[in-house]
């Protein structure tokens, strides 16, 4: 069996990512002719066209679109294997792409990332904050933080800690509309929706020997919880939100928890990475650091631990 044409696959992935042979050649440090020759050789060996060339642009063929993620994964695995073979070093250097939910990234990640970058000043973190679920392989993401119940077994996952969520509202709203004592009573209230999928995702509550399901049907539905907080503080309704989103308002009393004798399905904070277990030492270092610090922050030891890690 002949060996795969690794150079050809790498050049194909570079052209797909950069949009032209010229830009791909510059990114790889090769001549345009060398890149073109490598891709043409790969296409000839496969018997298919991967890239459609014209005088104005280069686009993926149907076959190329189906194979480009495999090409990226092949290149990423080779880079990771090379860097892993060099061993761990204190002077870690290079880029890391990290994805995280918007609210979690803004409220929680700033101090841990600052501490890590102070310790490893030659590392560059490109952080992508979005409540959409990133495709780690297609988008070239090294690590992703995700709050959910895991449903994608193709990714490597490390469970960090449970993420608490509460049913919350303002005292002013509850004084005007009454305080629900049972989840089914939420159907008669202005229930603000929050989630990453369809609007009518049901809320499941349980306590010993009893279950209840409610479908949000209120004045606002958002895939980001921060926008709901001012509405709740102003007395605009009731919502189920992760505690970290409204931690300041809960601490100040601007919002209060209700239905505290009921439980919601437990979500967890996970750290995800692409399927290959080979990764650069800098990525492994950030992964271990985030798991350690974020697990401790969920148990209330966040500030002291960060101080120790940066000494």
ABEGO torsion letter per residue (X at the ends): XBBBBAAAAAAAAAAAAAGBAAAAAAAAGBBAAAAAAAAAAAAAAAGBBABBBBAABBBBBAAAAAAAAAAAAAAAAAAAAAAAAAEBBABBBEBBBBBBBAAAAAAAAAAAAAAAAAABAABBBBBBBBABBBBAAAAGBABBBBBBBBABAABBBBBABBBBBBBBBBAAAAAAAEBBABAAAAAABBBBBBEABBAABBBBBBBBGBBBBBBBBBABBBABAAAAAAAAAAGAEBBBBBAAAAAAAAAAGABBBBGAABBBBBBBBBBBBBABABBBAAAAAAAAAAAAAAAAAAAGAAAAAAAAAAX
